[in-house]
Structure formats: structure tokens, C-alpha cells
Amino acid sequence: MNKSLKTISLVMLVILGLGSIGVWYAASSINPAKLTQLISSSVKDATGRELRIAGPVSLRVFPSLAITAEQVSLSNASWASKPEMLIVKHVEVDIKLLPLLSKEVEFNAINLNGVDAYLQTNKAGDGNWDFTPAVTDNTSSASLPTPNGSTSSSDQSNFIKIRNLVITDARLSYQDFGSSVKRISIPQLSLKGSGNETAIAGQAQYESYQLGLKGKTTSIRQILNDWNANPIKVNVDLAATLNGKTMNINGDIDKKPQTLPSFNLSLSSKSFEIGSLAGSAALTSPGSAKAPVESPTKSHGRFLFSEEALPLGELPIANGKLAFNIDELSIPGHVPMTGVKGHFVFEGSKININDLHFGLGKGSADVRASVAQFQSANPEIAIKGLARGFTLEQLMDAVDSNTKVKGGDTEIAFNLRSTGTSMHQLAGKANGAVQLSVGKGSIDSRFIDRGGDLLITIVNSINPMRKKSDQTILECAVVYLPVSNGQIALNGSIGVVTDRLDIVLSGSVDLKTEALNIKIDPREKSGLTTGVNLAGLVKLQGTLLNPKAGVNKEGVVNSAVSIGLGFLTGGATILAENARSIATKNANQPCKAALHPWLDIYPGTN
């Protein structure tokens, strides 16, 4: 029996040897000119594009088929702005011989040097890199998925397999329709297969952003070959760097034919900079010049909350979990967040953000959120959170380090849900509540000046003389905003106490129209009333975008007896006994009256 096996093995070796000689002889009979023509025609058949080889072509036939070519270019889509989509200075390919006998192309290696790629999209959103032929009524059933969900065997046999890919000195230009060109340089990128793994290493640069990627995954050739044909599990072990900061990406992805992939990935880092990550989003933003930074309170539309559609439809439909654990997450020029942990859970057209926790200074925050039906015309969004242990000083440093604010122990809770495709729709349909409590501190005038038209109008209405002082001493402030279908009812639920004033705000805000109807009741604690509106004489009207201070006629009638008509004409001060009674009031009373139980807003609060 053993002799028979040895004989069969020997015969097989002889056959393989003769086959190799035959392949060598066939390959050696092809001259470079004919080879160039053969390659060009094959590419034309596969992509519909013209492949041109302007430089010399050389050929080696043993132990594998190796081809070297200079000045290779691939023509562009008919609608594209440049005649070529791809230009390569030097190309080296190494092709396995035996698969050629079965009309399969398997590359041992492809090396590209001096690459210029020009990618762009047209008005319809088509990319010039899409070589898919148009589908017609005569499409062969062989190209369609088989009943079991996998593609036909002919499709798989024609799949080009690449084991190793190395690209050096590459430049990528990308232009989305209607936007300027974005350019990325890629000094080096390599994908090297070994067994059932692919080692990945690469560097890239976009403007001032330095990017790197290193690690390994399941064989990319296997991933591409089996992705929608056979069940496959992809292992991921990568380290991505951005401007010297490293993010580790580990986990696995399960893919079954004709189903969404299911993944379980984790992101971890000792230190990462979200400012660099946000800046890289400019790749897809229109316009090449940097747009001037505007105040977030400014709007070019009818409302403060923008009517522009949010990009919710671009969120991925997926199944899986993405966990992250970042020791320090920083934004340039601001206080870094520490101990950032949480989970993104993807369930088809729903994304949950679970147990997001982070620290800022001595404080900490916990947030939960969900976005559901984001591919529909009526997406649902819910968010709730609690932040405590902060100071107003820390919060303002995180937003704008130039604003001078001292102290102000702060606690924030919010629990909101809504539906809509824009911030204006979400505000107009919101339900829930928000509460903010701030303790004793000092506020620089620049804090007020940068707070937007609404804050400036309120403060100027209360105390027109506030600009004569650089700072305001804050004793406490509480803002409680209950929202029901976009309607905010203020029943003394905003209270502020400074070293000079007790302030209570009541009324309503309609977030659908953004109309304001708020009565401001400031009470002068010192009895010095010059330039100060008293006893509910001020009414805030207009809209959130264009607030206006008016006179509360009811307040005028009620105040005439106790203050005296002379004050209404600017000629009298408050009565002495009234001044004494106001001065002896509990300074924290407006804050205590406005404060609601934290449990009512964020269940589970201690």
C-alpha cells in the first residue's frame, strides 16, 4: 500500500513538473509587446477603462510570472475632470503560475511606486472608482446571488487574489461634487500576507495631520473572497496613530452571507486628541479655505436652533458593540477629559450609547443616549445624563479658556427625548427636563458678553449698569426647564442671586416658534435702585434669536403703590422700609424655590 502511495506521489510530481515546464514554455513565447496588449485588453474587459503602458515592459517566467512596467495609467470615467484616474510610475507584479491553468489570477505580490490617484464623485453621487457595469434586463442569472445567499461559483473563480501589496510615494486627490480638492500623501502602505493573517503598515498625511496604521488582521485576501459567500470571522489587532497619539483597535467581526456583519470591537488609548480627529473631518467638508469661526449662538436662518437637516441618514446600519476606554481624551486648548469609558451598541437602525462616563477636573459625568429609526423620516432621539463635582470655572475653561470665571460649584442633570431630522424639529417636539445648579463664584463680564443675545438682553434688562463693573459676584443660580412637546413653562423655576440682586424668571418659551414670554423680577438687595428695574417691571419678548426687553404693564400697576410713581419717572428711590425688608430676605431663597429633586430628572441619582 505504501509503495502504491509513493508511486502515485511520484507520478503527481512528474505531472506537476511537466505542467510547470509547459507553463514556462508558453510564457516564454509571449513577447513584451503582446503581453502589454493582453493586459490592456483584460483590464478593458473587466473595468471598461483603458489601461495604457507608455514605458518599457519586462517579463520573467520562473519560478513565477513576474512583470515590470513603467508609466502605467488607467483612464477615468467619462464625466470626470481628468483624463486619467490612476497614474503609476513603476509597477511590479508577481503572478502564480499554476492558477493560470484554471484561468485564475493569483498575485504573490504587487508593488507600486510613484502613484497618483484622482478620485471624485458626480452630482448623482457616483464615484469614478466604481467599475460596476450598468444592470440591464438581460443580466445573466449566473451573476445573481444563489438561493442559499452566496454568489455563483463563476463569480468566485474570477475573483483576483492578492497576497502582498506594497505602495510607496503615493498621492491621493479626492473631490466630492461641489467641493474643493482634498489631497492626501501616502509615503508607504503595505499589506503582507502570511498564513491566514495580513500584516498592515502605513503612513499618511493630510494637511497638518499625521496618520499611521500598524498591526494585523485575518487574511484580507480571505476576507474579500469569502465576505458574502461563506461565513467568516475576522480578527482585528491594529494600532492607529494620529499626530503621535495611539489608539488600539482590537476585537473580531463575524460575517455570514447576505447578512449584516456582527462585530465586537474595543478602542483603548493612554492619550488621544479628539481635536485632531475632528479636524480630519474636513476631508468631506465643502470648500478649501478655512471658514471663519462664528459664535455658536449666531444663526443664518429664522431660528436659533437650525432647520438644517442633521446627517442622521449617514449613520451606519450595523449589529455589534464598540467599547472604548481612553485614559485621557483632550481637545487642544481645553481641560482634558479623563477615564473616558462607555459602549456603543448597534442594533440595525438603532444605536445606544450605554454607560458613558468621563471625568473633568475633580468632577465626573454619566450619559446615556439612543438614536432609533435614523434612516427614516422621523428618527427618535433620547439622551439623559448627570454631571457633578464640577465648577463653572472648569466648564468654561473646557469651552473657552479666555473667559475668566472663578469657582461656582456646578451640577447638571438632563433627561430629554424627541423626534425630528433637525435641531429645530427636535427642540419643537422635545419632552423632559433640564436642571442646572451653580454655587458661589465670580463671573467676568466677558462671560456674559460671549453668552449670546439672549443672555446679554436678560442681564442688561435687569441691570443696565452692569458694564460699569468687570465682575459679578454670584451667590447661586438654579435653572429648571421642564419641557412638554416643545413648551417650556417657567413658574419661578429660574432663580439667581448675586451680591446685589435676587432674580426670579417666570413665563414660557415656545420652542416651536422660539417665542419668548418671560417676566423678570429683580429685587435690589442694597436698596440702591439707580438704573435698576424693580418688581417685575421687565418683560422679555421676541424670540430666542432676536430677544427684546419690554415693559410688564401688570408689574407697573402692582409696583406703583409700594415704590411710588416718582421712581417710574426716574426721580425716586425705593421706600426705606421696603429696602430693609428686601435686604433681610434669605439670599438663597430664589435658588431654593427653583431647585427640583435631582431624582425627578435623572432616576438613580443619590
C-alpha positions in Angstrom: 0.0 0.0 0.0 2.8 2.4 0.9 4.5 1.6 -2.4 1.4 2.5 -4.3 1.1 5.8 -2.5 4.7 6.6 -3.2 4.2 5.7 -6.9 1.1 7.9 -7.1 3.0 10.8 -5.4 5.9 10.4 -7.8 3.6 10.4 -10.8 1.9 13.6 -9.5 5.3 15.3 -9.1 6.2 14.4 -12.6 2.9 15.8 -13.9 3.3 19.0 -11.9 6.9 19.3 -13.2 5.8 18.8 -16.8 3.0 21.3 -16.3 5.4 23.8 -15.0 7.7 23.3 -18.0 4.7 23.8 -20.2 3.7 27.0 -18.5 7.3 28.2 -18.7 7.4 27.5 -22.4 4.0 29.1 -23.1 5.0 32.2 -21.1 8.4 32.5 -22.7 6.8 32.6 -26.1 5.0 35.8 -25.2 7.0 38.9 -26.1 6.5 42.1 -24.0 4.6 43.9 -26.7 2.0 41.2 -26.9 1.9 40.9 -23.1 1.1 44.6 -22.9 -1.7 44.2 -25.3 -3.1 41.2 -23.5 -3.0 43.0 -20.1 -4.7 46.1 -21.5 -7.5 44.1 -23.2 -8.1 42.1 -20.0 -8.4 45.3 -18.0 -10.7 46.8 -20.6 -13.0 43.7 -20.4 -13.1 43.8 -16.6 -13.5 47.5 -16.0 -14.5 49.2 -19.2 -11.5 51.5 -18.8 -8.3 51.9 -21.0 -5.0 50.7 -19.4 -2.0 52.4 -21.1 1.6 51.3 -20.6 3.8 54.1 -22.0 7.2 52.8 -20.7 9.1 49.5 -21.2 7.7 46.2 -20.1 9.9 43.3 -18.9 8.9 39.7 -18.2 10.3 36.8 -16.0 8.7 33.4 -16.2 10.3 31.3 -13.4 9.6 30.4 -10.6 6.6 32.7 -11.1 5.4 35.0 -13.7 6.9 38.5 -12.9 6.0 41.6 -14.9 7.6 45.0 -14.6 6.2 48.1 -16.3 6.8 51.8 -16.4 4.4 54.7 -16.8 1.1 52.9 -16.4 -2.2 54.8 -16.4 -5.9 53.9 -16.2 -8.4 56.1 -17.9 -11.1 57.9 -15.9 -14.9 57.9 -16.0 -16.4 59.8 -18.9 -17.8 62.5 -16.6 -14.6 63.0 -14.6 -12.5 66.2 -14.8 -9.2 64.4 -15.6 -8.5 62.0 -18.4 -6.7 59.5 -16.1 -8.0 58.2 -12.8 -4.7 56.5 -11.9 -1.1 57.0 -12.9 1.7 54.8 -11.7 5.4 55.5 -12.3 6.6 51.9 -11.7 4.7 48.6 -11.4 6.0 45.2 -10.4 3.6 42.2 -10.3 4.4 38.6 -9.4 1.8 36.1 -10.5 1.4 32.4 -9.5 1.8 30.1 -12.5 -0.4 27.1 -11.7 -3.7 29.0 -11.1 -3.3 30.4 -14.7 -4.1 26.9 -16.0 -7.5 27.3 -14.4 -7.9 30.8 -15.8 -7.5 32.3 -12.3 -5.2 35.1 -11.4 -3.4 35.0 -8.1 -0.8 37.6 -7.3 2.1 36.8 -5.0 2.8 40.5 -4.8 2.0 43.9 -6.4 4.5 46.7 -5.8 3.5 50.2 -6.9 5.8 53.3 -6.8 5.0 56.9 -7.7 1.2 56.6 -7.6 -1.2 59.5 -8.4 -4.8 58.7 -7.9 -7.6 61.1 -8.7 -10.9 60.2 -7.1 -14.2 62.2 -7.4 -17.9 62.0 -7.3 -20.5 63.4 -9.7 -23.8 65.1 -8.9 -25.6 61.8 -8.6 -23.1 60.6 -6.0 -21.3 58.1 -8.3 -17.6 57.6 -7.7 -15.2 57.3 -10.6 -13.7 54.3 -8.9 -16.9 52.3 -9.4 -16.3 49.9 -12.3 -19.7 48.1 -11.9 -21.4 47.7 -15.3 -24.9 49.0 -15.6 -27.6 46.4 -14.8 -29.9 45.6 -17.8 -32.9 43.3 -18.2 -30.6 40.8 -20.0 -28.4 40.3 -16.9 -27.4 36.7 -16.7 -28.8 34.8 -13.7 -25.3 33.5 -13.1 -24.3 36.9 -11.8 -27.1 37.0 -9.2 -26.9 35.5 -5.7 -27.8 31.9 -5.5 -30.8 30.9 -3.3 -28.6 30.0 -0.4 -27.3 33.6 -0.3 -23.9 33.1 -1.8 -22.7 34.3 -5.1 -22.2 31.9 -8.0 -19.1 29.8 -8.4 -18.2 31.6 -11.6 -18.1 34.9 -9.7 -15.7 33.4 -7.1 -13.4 31.8 -9.7 -12.9 35.1 -11.4 -12.0 36.9 -8.2 -8.5 38.3 -8.4 -6.5 37.3 -5.3 -3.6 39.4 -4.0 -1.3 38.1 -1.2 1.1 41.1 -0.8 0.5 44.7 -1.8 3.1 47.5 -1.3 2.5 51.1 -2.3 5.2 53.8 -1.9 5.3 57.5 -2.7 1.6 57.8 -3.4 -0.7 60.9 -3.6 -4.4 60.7 -3.4 -6.7 63.5 -4.5 -10.3 63.4 -3.6 -13.1 65.8 -4.8 -16.7 65.4 -3.7 -19.1 67.1 -6.1 -19.3 70.8 -5.5 -16.4 70.9 -3.1 -12.7 71.6 -3.4 -10.0 69.0 -3.8 -8.6 67.3 -0.7 -5.1 65.9 -1.0 -3.5 63.1 1.0 0.1 61.9 0.7 0.9 58.2 1.5 4.6 57.7 1.8 4.2 54.0 2.4 1.4 51.3 2.7 1.9 47.6 2.8 -0.4 44.6 3.1 1.7 41.4 3.5 0.0 38.0 3.8 1.5 35.2 6.0 -0.6 32.1 6.5 -4.1 33.2 7.4 -3.1 36.7 8.5 -2.3 40.0 6.8 0.2 42.4 8.4 -0.7 46.0 7.8 1.7 49.0 8.0 1.2 52.5 6.6 1.6 56.2 7.0 -0.3 59.1 5.5 -0.5 62.9 5.8 -3.4 65.3 5.3 -2.6 69.0 5.9 -1.2 69.0 9.4 -2.5 65.6 10.4 -0.1 62.7 10.5 -1.7 59.3 10.4 -0.3 55.8 10.9 -1.7 52.2 11.0 0.1 49.1 12.1 -1.0 45.6 13.1 -2.6 42.5 11.7 -6.0 41.1 10.7 -7.3 37.9 9.2 -6.0 37.5 5.7 -7.5 40.3 3.6 -7.5 38.0 0.6 -9.7 35.6 2.5 -11.9 38.4 3.7 -12.6 39.7 0.2 -13.0 36.2 -1.2 -15.4 34.9 1.5 -17.2 38.1 2.7 -20.6 37.5 1.1 -20.0 33.9 0.1 -19.0 31.9 3.2 -19.2 32.5 6.9 -16.0 34.2 8.1 -14.6 35.6 11.4 -12.2 38.5 11.1 -9.8 39.1 13.9 -8.5 42.7 14.3 -5.4 43.8 16.2 -4.4 47.3 15.0 -2.8 50.4 16.4 -3.8 53.7 14.7 -1.8 56.9 15.4 -3.0 60.4 14.9 -0.4 63.2 15.4 1.7 60.9 17.6 -1.3 59.7 19.7 -2.1 56.0 19.5 -5.5 54.3 19.5 -5.5 50.5 19.8 -8.3 48.6 18.0 -8.9 45.0 19.0 -11.7 42.5 18.5 -13.5 40.5 15.9 -16.1 40.7 13.2 -18.4 37.9 12.2 -19.9 37.9 8.7 -22.4 35.4 7.3 -23.6 35.5 3.7 -26.3 38.1 2.9 -26.4 39.4 6.4 -25.1 42.4 8.3 -21.7 41.8 9.9 -21.7 41.5 13.7 -18.7 43.0 15.5 -17.3 43.2 19.0 -14.5 45.8 19.0 -12.7 47.8 21.6 -10.9 51.1 21.4 -8.3 51.9 24.0 -5.7 54.6 24.4 -3.5 56.1 27.1 -3.9 59.5 25.5 -5.8 60.7 22.4 -6.7 64.1 20.9 -10.2 64.5 19.6 -9.4 67.8 18.1 -7.2 66.1 15.5 -9.9 63.6 14.8 -12.5 66.3 14.3 -10.2 68.2 12.1 -9.7 65.3 9.8 -13.5 65.5 9.0 -12.5 68.3 6.7 -11.9 65.6 4.1 -15.6 65.6 3.4 -16.4 69.2 4.1 -17.0 71.6 1.2 -14.6 74.5 0.4 -10.8 74.5 0.6 -10.4 77.7 2.6 -11.0 77.6 6.3 -14.3 79.1 7.2 -14.3 81.8 9.9 -15.3 80.6 13.3 -18.6 82.1 14.4 -20.3 82.2 17.7 -22.5 79.2 18.3 -25.4 81.5 19.1 -25.4 83.0 15.7 -27.7 81.7 13.0 -28.3 82.4 9.4 -31.9 81.0 9.4 -35.1 82.0 11.1 -34.4 80.2 14.3 -31.7 79.8 16.9 -32.0 76.0 16.6 -31.0 75.3 13.0 -33.5 73.9 10.5 -30.7 72.3 8.5 -31.1 68.5 8.4 -28.8 66.5 10.6 -26.7 63.8 8.9 -28.5 61.0 10.7 -29.0 59.1 7.5 -25.3 58.6 7.2 -25.2 56.6 10.5 -24.3 53.0 9.8 -26.8 50.2 9.9 -24.9 47.6 11.8 -25.0 44.9 14.5 -22.4 44.9 17.2 -20.7 46.6 20.2 -18.0 49.2 20.2 -16.4 49.6 23.6 -13.9 52.4 24.4 -11.5 53.0 27.3 -9.4 56.2 27.0 -7.3 57.4 29.9 -7.1 61.0 28.6 -9.1 62.5 25.8 -8.1 66.0 25.1 -9.3 69.0 23.0 -6.5 71.5 22.1 -6.5 74.5 24.5 -9.0 72.9 26.9 -9.1 70.8 30.0 -8.8 67.1 29.1 -11.4 64.5 29.9 -10.1 61.6 31.9 -11.2 58.0 32.3 -13.5 58.0 29.3 -15.4 54.7 29.2 -18.5 53.5 27.5 -20.2 51.3 24.9 -21.8 52.0 21.5 -24.3 49.2 20.8 -25.5 48.9 17.2 -28.9 47.2 16.6 -29.7 47.6 13.0 -31.2 51.1 12.6 -30.8 51.9 16.3 -27.7 53.0 18.2 -27.4 53.0 22.0 -24.7 54.8 24.0 -24.6 53.0 27.3 -22.7 53.9 30.4 -20.7 56.7 29.0 -18.5 58.0 31.9 -15.8 60.6 32.0 -14.1 63.0 34.4 -13.3 66.6 34.0 -11.1 68.2 36.7 -12.5 66.9 40.0 -15.9 66.3 38.6 -17.5 63.4 36.6 -20.3 62.8 34.2 -22.5 59.9 33.2 -24.5 59.9 30.0 -26.8 57.6 28.1 -28.3 58.2 24.7 -30.1 56.4 21.8 -30.8 57.2 18.2 -33.5 55.0 16.6 -35.0 54.8 13.1 -32.3 57.2 11.9 -32.8 56.0 8.3 -36.5 57.1 8.4 -38.2 60.5 8.0 -38.9 60.5 11.7 -35.9 59.5 13.8 -36.2 59.2 17.5 -33.5 60.6 19.9 -33.2 60.3 23.6 -30.5 61.5 26.0 -30.1 61.7 29.7 -27.2 62.4 32.0 -25.8 63.7 35.2 -22.7 65.8 35.8 -21.5 66.8 39.3 -18.4 67.8 41.1 -17.5 70.4 38.5 -17.1 74.1 38.9 -18.3 76.7 36.5 -14.7 77.7 36.1 -13.7 74.2 34.9 -16.6 74.1 32.5 -15.8 77.5 31.0 -12.1 76.5 30.7 -13.2 73.5 28.7 -15.2 75.7 26.3 -13.1 78.9 26.2 -10.0 79.2 28.3 -10.0 83.0 27.7 -13.2 83.5 29.7 -12.4 84.4 33.3 -14.7 82.7 35.7 -13.8 81.7 39.3 -15.4 79.0 41.4 -19.1 78.1 41.0 -19.7 74.5 42.1 -21.9 73.1 39.4 -24.3 70.2 38.9 -26.3 69.4 35.8 -29.0 66.8 35.0 -30.9 66.3 31.8 -33.4 63.8 30.5 -34.8 64.6 27.1 -36.5 62.7 24.2 -37.7 63.9 20.9 -38.2 63.2 17.2 -37.1 65.0 14.1 -34.4 65.5 11.5 -33.1 68.9 12.5 -32.3 70.7 15.7 -35.3 72.9 15.3 -37.6 69.9 14.9 -36.0 68.2 17.9 -36.4 71.2 20.1 -40.0 71.8 19.0 -41.1 68.2 19.9 -38.9 67.8 23.0 -40.2 66.3 26.2 -38.4 66.0 29.6 -36.4 68.4 31.8 -33.1 70.0 32.3 -31.7 71.4 35.6 -28.5 73.4 36.3 -27.3 74.5 39.7 -24.3 76.8 40.2 -22.8 77.7 43.6 -20.9 80.8 44.7 -18.3 82.3 42.3 -17.3 85.3 40.3 -18.1 85.9 36.7 -16.1 88.1 34.3 -18.1 90.4 32.1 -16.7 88.6 29.1 -18.6 85.5 30.1 -21.8 87.5 29.7 -20.7 89.2 26.5 -20.0 85.8 24.9 -23.2 84.3 26.1 -25.2 85.4 23.1 -28.0 87.9 22.5 -30.4 86.2 24.9 -28.2 86.3 28.0 -27.0 89.8 27.2 -30.6 91.1 26.9 -31.6 89.5 30.2 -28.7 90.9 32.1 -28.9 94.3 30.6 -32.7 94.4 31.3 -32.1 93.5 35.0 -29.1 95.9 35.5 -28.2 98.3 32.7 -25.3 99.5 34.8 -23.6 96.0 34.9 -21.0 97.1 32.3 -19.5 99.5 34.9 -18.2 96.5 36.8 -15.8 94.0 35.4 -17.1 91.2 37.6 -20.3 89.9 39.1 -20.3 88.0 42.4 -22.6 85.1 42.1 -24.1 83.6 45.2 -26.1 80.9 43.5 -28.1 80.2 40.3 -30.7 77.4 39.6 -32.2 76.8 36.2 -35.0 74.2 35.9 -36.5 73.8 32.4 -39.5 71.4 32.2 -40.3 70.7 28.5 -43.6 69.3 27.2 -44.0 68.9 23.5 -41.6 71.8 22.9 -43.2 74.1 25.5 -41.1 75.3 28.5 -43.2 76.6 31.4 -41.3 78.7 33.9 -43.0 79.1 37.2 -40.3 80.8 39.2 -38.1 77.9 38.0 -35.1 80.2 37.3 -33.6 81.8 40.3 -30.3 83.8 40.5 -28.7 85.5 43.5 -25.8 88.0 43.1 -24.2 90.2 45.6 -26.7 93.0 44.7 -29.8 91.3 43.2 -32.2 88.5 43.8 -33.6 87.5 40.4 -36.6 85.3 39.5 -37.8 84.4 36.0 -41.3 83.2 35.2 -43.3 82.7 32.0 -42.9 80.5 28.9 -40.8 79.6 25.9 -42.3 78.1 22.8 -39.6 76.1 21.1 -41.7 75.5 18.0 -41.8 79.2 17.2 -39.0 80.1 19.7 -41.3 82.9 21.1 -40.4 84.3 24.5 -42.8 85.5 27.1 -40.8 85.8 30.3 -41.3 88.1 33.3 -38.1 89.1 35.0 -38.4 90.0 38.7 -35.1 91.5 40.1 -35.0 92.7 43.7 -32.2 95.1 44.7 -30.7 93.8 47.9 -28.8 97.0 48.8 -31.7 99.4 48.2 -29.7 101.3 45.6 -32.1 101.4 42.7 -30.4 103.7 40.2 -30.6 102.2 36.8 -32.3 99.0 38.0 -35.7 97.8 37.0 -37.7 96.5 40.0 -40.6 94.4 41.0 -41.3 92.6 37.7 -41.3 95.7 35.5 -39.2 93.9 32.8 -40.7 91.5 30.3 -38.6 89.5 27.9 -40.3 89.1 24.5 -39.3 88.5 20.9 -37.6 85.2 20.0 -34.5 83.2 21.1 -32.7 84.5 18.1 -33.9 88.1 18.5 -34.9 88.8 22.1 -36.4 92.1 23.1 -36.9 93.7 26.5 -40.3 95.3 27.1 -42.4 96.7 30.0 -44.6 94.4 32.1 -47.7 96.5 32.5 -49.0 94.3 35.3 -45.8 94.9 37.1 -46.1 98.6 36.7 -49.5 98.7 38.3 -48.6 96.4 41.2 -45.4 98.4 41.9 -46.8 101.9 41.8 -48.1 101.8 45.3 -45.0 100.4 47.1 -42.4 102.1 45.1 -44.0 105.4 44.3 -44.8 106.9 40.9 -41.7 109.0 41.2 -39.5 106.0 40.6 -41.3 105.2 37.4 -40.1 108.6 36.1 -36.6 108.0 37.5 -37.0 110.5 40.3 -37.3 108.4 43.5 -35.6 105.6 45.2 -37.3 102.6 46.9 -39.0 103.3 50.2 -36.7 102.8 53.2 -38.9 100.2 54.9 -39.2 98.3 51.7 -35.4 98.4 51.2 -34.9 97.0 54.7 -37.4 94.2 54.2 -35.7 93.1 50.9 -32.2 93.3 52.4 -33.2 90.9 55.2 -34.6 88.3 52.9 -32.9 84.9 52.6 -30.3 85.4 49.8 -30.7 81.8 48.6 -34.5 81.8 48.5 -34.8 82.2 44.7 -32.4 79.3 44.2 -34.2 77.1 46.8 -37.6 77.8 45.2 -36.4 76.9 41.8 -34.5 73.7 42.7 -36.3 70.4 42.0 -35.3 66.9 43.2 -32.5 65.5 41.1 -34.2 62.1 41.1 -37.1 63.6 39.2 -34.8 64.4 36.3 -32.2 61.6 36.4 -33.5 58.5 38.1 -30.9 56.7 40.2 -29.3 59.9 41.5 -28.0 59.7 45.0 
